[in-house]
Amino acid sequence: MKSSDSSLDHLWFPFTCSQDLSDFPPRVITRGEGLYLYDREGRRYLDAIGSWWVSILGHRHPRINAAVGRQLDKLEHVLMAGFVSDAALNLSTSLAAMLPPGLTRIFYSDDGSTAVEAALKIALQYWAARGRRRTAFVSLGGGYHGDTLGAMSVGNIPAYHSLFHDTFKSQLYTDAPYCYRCPCGRNKASCNAECMESLERILAAKGETIAACVFEPMLQGAGGMRVYPAKVLNRLFAACKAYGVLTIADEVATGFGRTGKLFACEHAGVTPDIMCVAKGLTGGYLPMAATVAREEIYAEFCGDYSSNRELTHGHTFTGNPLAAAAACETLAILREEGIPQSLATKSALLASKLESCREIEEVGDVRVLGMIGALELVADRRTKRPFAPEKRIGFKLARKALDKGLLLRPLGDVVYFVPAYIITEDEICTMIDTARDSIKDALHE
Ligand SMILES: Cc1ncc(COP(=O)(O)O)c(C=O)c1O
């Protein structure tokens, strides 16, 4: 399909319907500053989703700009085998100081999906090194861990995964911790994390074959911004411990203060065996991810040449110095600004503004955790009946919002907000008021 702008004819966009692309050509962004993006026509957009969660400190942050500039003048890249840049070394020291106690070893890769791939391989190789055949994974229903095949095998969103599960590999999945539509018929008051009984059953039947349990702590992002209570994590950890199954926390979206704690697992007071981080790590500047592990896990990868124990995984750009410099500065800013503690007032305001959206009859659920907010829109609030997908309410309201200078990217009919932490209280009000107006416009179209 040819577009009116011939410069688009060579591009293949992710998660984008080609018809939409020709009906609504993408806005070409030429500049960013703080919370805002500017297109080539000079229009300004409030980036309510931090350009897919990465821009945690805002666009073109002066300190990160300067740090990347300094690194550019020294070294752009060096392989990380037999060599390491001083930037990657410095980053390991700062990141290690921030990690939950017990997580000490840092393996760099390029993005969230590859961080998950590395975690899965580490778990498999760990068990092989211990002479055990544990080759399966269990993950949470409704989870998302990236788009590479291994990461997809532990994902469980039918629209994204079913075609590929049939063709390649699918793993084991628990019930989804989707509180608004609880699979166990519980509510907030009666919940005792019953959705994790499904995990307990899987482990009772197959625990000896399972290498690890993979999960997004506290919030399932791409699955529909589903916030779930810490007790689910506590029950998950207890079950995994009972069967000696490793825990892999995918903090790609939730890490670095987003949920109101530095890492989401802290809400439940638990530390996983392996943790994946990416997205906000470089402040949104350059692709970089890390898979971090406990020392006991790393110990299984140590030995002399004949033991053949080294991790058989690596990426060309592993530990890239420019990305490491951006990440180091991002972590310094988080530390110095006391994030996430300093975000409590903004989070409370986000929550109260979103609550006020319940005045719209079609707002079925309001979910907030730290600097994450979401509204689930439904056709019938009483029965929770969703809109017919072809109504495309989420898509329509995002178009309305864009015309009002607000960048949203709803997941189906779930509208969500993950702005940069620098957002002011006035801007939070503007963001939610504009979204509320856009929802009303889309519903009444
Ligand atoms: C929880 C989670 N894991 C993994 C990924 C994949 O990250 P990336 O898109 O950087 O590969 C994402 C991306 O949204 C995510 O939300």
The ligand as an ORCA input file, in Angstrom:
! r2SCAN-3c Opt
* xyz 0 1
  C       7.280     -6.191     30.871
  C       7.972     -6.079     29.555
  N       8.942     -6.971     29.248
  C       9.619     -6.909     28.088
  C       9.323     -5.946     27.156
  C      10.070     -5.909     25.860
  O      10.924     -4.810     25.820
  P      11.493     -4.273     24.421
  O      10.328     -3.731     23.677
  O      12.485     -3.245     24.826
  O      12.117     -5.431     23.736
  C       8.329     -5.003     27.426
  C       7.999     -3.960     26.443
  O       6.999     -3.280     26.516
  C       7.630     -5.079     28.659
  O       6.650     -4.218     28.969
*
